[in-house]
Amino acid sequence: MSTVEVVSALQHTLGPDIVLPGASLAERRHADWSGLSAETPLALLRPRNTAQVSAALAICHRYRQPIVTQGGLTGLAGAACTRATDIALSLERMHAIEEIDPLSATLTAQAGATLESIQQAAAGAGLMFPLDLGARGSCTLGGNLATNAGGNRVIKYGMARDQVLGLEAVLADGSVLDGTHKMIKNNTGYDLRHLLIGSEGTLGVITRAVLRLRSPASEVATAFCGLGDYQAVTRLLSEAQQRLPTGVSAFEVMWPSFLDYMLAHVPGLRAPLDGRHAFYVLLESSSSGNTAQQAEFERFLGDMLESGVIDDAAIAQSRSDAAAFWRLRDATAEFPILMPDLIAFDVSFPIADIGAAALHCDAVLRKTWPASTVLTYGHLGDGNLHLIVQAPDSQGVGQDALAHAVEQCVYGIVSEYRGSVSAEHGIGLKKRDVLGHTRSPAEISAMRAIKAALDPHGILNPGKVLPPV
């Protein structure tokens, strides 16, 4: 087989409008936001429908041609990065919102639709799609599902997989799995939907999904709290989940290192509280119709202040107040500019262990690299900890070697606490070699067996997720 034959076969079947040769892609980006490098692929496929995706995969399967599916290229694990020997498959033309069913509270969309367009379509029907990420305007449904994206409100609504009732996907040989059902209850054998969600393009190409919509939040109460220790943080979370009538929709925790750095380096931010605290919590509770939401929220926080669980709190009295609180948490978008050589971690632990695990990481990192900057924050309500490290290369080993040493340090602690090396960003290429810190040899062996059964020639996103044998 020659690469010329593969591209020629694809062009003959699909046409030049669908198949663009690599030589014509000079202005196109081929890497995601992981910081990993990528090469211009042999060709780029831009199909308009599932039938064309099926035809393309059947040809690649026949020629044993590696193919990498790409969404909005906003991933952080390198799963969408291409090599010069790959063919890239973009679903950017498959972006239709095909149906909204108010009675079933479902929305059916093609995989190339952006998250923001889905949110807007749901809102136009008086409903809400709860998955939300900072990259909402660029990230696509297919990528969100392929990586099982998380976001800020997992604590109330769950991960991306929890928003899906049915899927359509194309397997490596071109076979189409049409599981686009609208039923919440569908207990009919193996759930292929959940097998494909989170597989990062290694088991099939997601082309369409039936999404579960919710009632929109008409009342949102938000507060920024200062607390004295980690025990108080977990007590606040537990009390809020039990006592707030509509539960907790966000519980974002910021260590002082994070808040101090953001206030010092990002213009326009201001501290919501006077004085310093050991921990800061952005607490949100949303309701679709509870008119007493704000009063109940303020009463709860008053009880928490009186009992000493929290030391201080600022309660948002308007949407602009709430937005100002969220700007502190969302200022992470500035990291690539503020810290070009940052080493970022997206890990998770049992909630009870997060305080100790974060302290352990911070202490070891500062001891090993005394001049380093270490920032800690996370979606504590679902056990997700984000750690940002910038360590100077004081020994002249090079940035890659330094990053590897820092990663080995942090992932070693993750393994010690039986945590996860990836909470919401996926494995891709970046975390492939540390998968064994979280998954046992038996689990990885089972993953290999599934991969071999669905993709016997190994053409789908080769080299990603599973470590080399």
Backbone hydrogen bonds, N-H to C=O, Kabsch-Sander energy under -0.5 kcal/mol:
donor,donor_aa,acceptor,acceptor_aa,energy
6,V,2,S,-1.6
7,V,3,T,-2.3
8,S,4,V,-2.4
9,A,5,E,-2.7
10,L,6,V,-2.3
11,Q,7,V,-2.6
12,H,8,S,-2.5
13,T,9,A,-1.9
14,L,10,L,-3.0
15,G,10,L,-0.6
15,G,11,Q,-1.7
18,I,15,G,-1.1
19,V,15,G,-1.9
20,L,18,I,-0.7
20,L,44,L,-2.9
22,G,42,L,-3.0
24,S,21,P,-2.1
25,L,22,G,-2.0
28,R,25,L,-1.7
33,W,75,G,-1.7
35,G,32,D,-0.6
39,E,82,T,-3.2
42,L,86,D,-3.0
43,A,86,D,-0.6
44,L,20,L,-2.9
45,L,88,A,-3.0
46,R,18,I,-2.2
53,V,49,N,-1.5
54,S,50,T,-2.8
55,A,51,A,-2.3
56,A,52,Q,-2.2
57,L,53,V,-2.5
58,A,54,S,-2.3
59,I,55,A,-1.8
60,C,56,A,-2.4
61,H,57,L,-2.8
62,R,58,A,-2.0
63,Y,59,I,-2.3
64,R,60,C,-0.7
65,Q,60,C,-2.9
67,I,459,I,-3.2
68,V,87,I,-2.7
69,T,67,I,-0.5
70,Q,89,L,-3.0
81,C,78,G,-1.0
82,T,30,H,-0.9
86,D,83,R,-1.5
87,I,66,P,-1.5
88,A,43,A,-2.5
89,L,68,V,-2.8
90,S,45,L,-2.8
90,S,88,A,-0.5
91,L,70,Q,-1.2
94,M,91,L,-1.5
95,H,93,R,-1.2
98,E,96,A,-0.9
98,E,108,T,-1.7
99,E,108,T,-1.7
101,D,106,T,-2.8
105,A,101,D,-1.4
106,T,101,D,-1.8
107,L,211,L,-1.8
108,T,99,E,-2.9
109,A,107,L,-0.5
109,A,209,A,-2.2
110,Q,96,A,-2.6
111,A,207,T,-2.1
112,G,94,M,-2.6
113,A,110,Q,-1.6
115,L,139,C,-2.2
116,E,136,R,-2.4
118,I,114,T,-1.7
119,Q,115,L,-2.5
120,Q,116,E,-2.5
121,A,117,S,-2.1
122,A,118,I,-2.4
123,A,119,Q,-2.3
124,G,120,Q,-2.1
125,A,121,A,-0.8
125,A,122,A,-0.9
126,G,123,A,-1.8
127,L,122,A,-2.7
128,M,214,R,-2.4
136,R,133,L,-1.5
138,S,135,A,-2.2
139,C,135,A,-3.2
141,L,113,A,-2.7
142,G,111,A,-3.0
144,N,140,T,-2.7
145,L,141,L,-2.5
146,A,142,G,-2.7
147,T,143,G,-1.7
148,N,145,L,-0.7
149,A,144,N,-2.7
152,N,132,D,-0.8
154,V,151,G,-0.6
156,K,153,R,-1.0
157,Y,153,R,-2.3
158,G,154,V,-2.1
160,A,149,A,-2.3
162,D,159,M,-1.2
163,Q,160,A,-2.1
164,V,161,R,-1.1
165,L,210,V,-2.9
166,G,210,V,-1.4
167,L,179,G,-1.1
168,E,208,R,-2.6
169,A,177,L,-2.0
170,V,205,V,-2.4
171,L,175,S,-3.1
172,A,454,L,-0.7
174,G,171,L,-2.0
177,L,169,A,-3.6
177,L,175,S,-0.5
178,D,176,V,-0.7
179,G,167,L,-2.5
179,G,177,L,-1.0
181,H,179,G,-2.2
186,N,184,I,-0.7
188,T,186,N,-1.5
192,L,190,Y,-1.3
194,H,191,D,-0.6
195,L,191,D,-1.1
196,L,192,L,-2.1
197,I,193,R,-2.1
198,G,145,L,-1.9
199,S,196,L,-1.9
200,E,146,A,-2.5
202,T,199,S,-1.7
205,V,170,V,-2.8
206,I,204,G,-0.6
207,T,168,E,-2.5
208,R,168,E,-1.6
209,A,109,A,-2.3
210,V,166,G,-2.8
211,L,107,L,-3.5
211,L,209,A,-0.6
212,R,163,Q,-3.3
213,L,105,A,-3.0
213,L,211,L,-0.5
214,R,128,M,-3.0
218,S,216,P,-0.8
218,S,287,S,-1.4
219,E,287,S,-2.5
221,A,285,S,-2.8
223,A,283,L,-2.5
224,F,314,A,-2.7
225,C,223,A,-0.5
225,C,281,V,-3.1
226,G,312,D,-2.8
227,L,279,F,-2.7
233,V,229,D,-1.4
234,T,230,Y,-2.3
235,R,231,Q,-2.0
236,L,232,A,-2.5
237,L,233,V,-2.1
238,S,234,T,-2.4
239,E,235,R,-2.8
240,A,236,L,-2.7
241,Q,237,L,-2.3
242,Q,238,S,-1.7
243,R,239,E,-2.9
244,L,240,A,-1.9
247,G,244,L,-2.0
249,S,284,E,-2.5
250,A,284,E,-1.5
252,E,282,L,-2.4
253,V,378,G,-2.6
254,M,280,Y,-3.1
255,W,376,T,-2.1
258,F,255,W,-0.8
259,L,255,W,-1.8
260,D,256,P,-2.8
261,Y,257,S,-1.6
262,M,258,F,-2.4
263,L,259,L,-2.5
264,A,260,D,-1.7
265,H,261,Y,-1.8
266,V,262,M,-2.4
269,L,266,V,-1.2
278,A,227,L,-0.9
279,F,227,L,-1.8
280,Y,254,M,-2.0
281,V,225,C,-2.3
282,L,252,E,-3.2
283,L,223,A,-2.5
283,L,281,V,-0.8
284,E,250,A,-2.3
285,S,221,A,-2.4
287,S,219,E,-2.8
291,T,289,G,-1.0
293,Q,290,N,-1.6
296,E,292,A,-2.5
297,F,293,Q,-2.3
298,E,294,Q,-2.6
299,R,295,A,-2.3
300,F,296,E,-2.2
301,L,297,F,-2.3
302,G,298,E,-2.1
303,D,299,R,-2.0
304,M,300,F,-2.1
305,L,301,L,-2.3
306,E,302,G,-2.5
307,S,303,D,-2.2
308,G,305,L,-1.0
309,V,304,M,-1.6
310,I,304,M,-1.4
311,D,226,G,-2.7
312,D,226,G,-1.4
314,A,224,F,-2.5
316,A,222,T,-2.7
316,A,314,A,-0.5
322,A,318,S,-2.0
323,A,319,R,-2.7
324,A,320,S,-1.9
325,F,321,D,-1.8
326,W,322,A,-2.4
327,R,323,A,-1.9
328,L,324,A,-1.0
328,L,325,F,-0.6
329,R,325,F,-1.2
330,D,326,W,-3.0
331,A,327,R,-0.6
331,A,328,L,-0.6
332,T,329,R,-0.7
333,A,330,D,-1.7
334,E,331,A,-2.2
335,F,332,T,-1.9
337,I,334,E,-1.1
338,L,334,E,-2.7
339,M,335,F,-3.5
342,L,339,M,-1.9
343,I,389,V,-3.0
344,A,342,L,-0.5
345,F,387,L,-2.4
347,V,385,L,-2.4
348,S,420,S,-1.7
349,F,383,G,-1.9
353,D,350,P,-2.0
354,I,350,P,-0.8
354,I,351,I,-0.9
355,G,351,I,-0.5
357,A,353,D,-2.9
358,A,354,I,-2.9
359,L,355,G,-1.9
360,H,356,A,-2.4
361,C,357,A,-2.6
362,D,358,A,-2.6
363,A,359,L,-2.4
364,V,360,H,-2.4
365,L,361,C,-2.6
366,R,362,D,-2.3
367,K,363,A,-1.8
368,T,364,V,-2.5
369,W,365,L,-2.8
372,S,369,W,-2.4
373,T,390,Q,-2.6
374,V,372,S,-0.5
375,L,388,I,-2.7
377,Y,386,H,-2.2
378,G,253,V,-2.0
379,H,384,N,-0.8
380,L,378,G,-1.5
381,G,251,F,-1.3
382,D,379,H,-1.9
383,G,380,L,-1.7
384,N,379,H,-1.8
385,L,347,V,-3.0
385,L,383,G,-0.6
386,H,377,Y,-3.6
387,L,345,F,-1.8
388,I,375,L,-2.7
389,V,343,I,-2.2
390,Q,373,T,-2.3
394,S,392,P,-2.1
396,G,393,D,-1.1
402,L,398,G,-2.2
403,A,399,Q,-2.8
404,H,400,D,-2.2
405,A,401,A,-2.1
406,V,402,L,-2.4
407,E,403,A,-2.6
408,Q,404,H,-2.5
409,C,405,A,-1.8
410,V,406,V,-2.4
411,Y,407,E,-3.1
412,G,408,Q,-1.5
413,I,409,C,-1.4
414,V,410,V,-2.2
415,S,411,Y,-2.3
416,E,412,G,-1.9
417,Y,413,I,-1.9
418,R,415,S,-1.3
419,G,414,V,-3.0
420,S,348,S,-2.5
423,A,346,D,-1.5
429,L,77,A,-1.8
430,K,77,A,-2.8
431,K,427,I,-2.4
434,V,431,K,-1.3
435,L,432,R,-1.2
437,H,434,V,-1.9
438,T,435,L,-1.8
439,R,435,L,-2.7
444,I,440,S,-2.4
445,S,441,P,-2.2
446,A,442,A,-1.9
447,M,443,E,-2.1
448,R,444,I,-2.3
449,A,445,S,-1.9
450,I,446,A,-2.0
451,K,447,M,-2.6
452,A,448,R,-2.6
453,A,449,A,-1.8
454,L,450,I,-2.2
455,D,451,K,-2.5
458,G,455,D,-1.9
461,N,67,I,-2.8
461,N,459,I,-0.8
464,K,461,N,-1.5
465,V,428,G,-3.0
466,L,464,K,-2.6
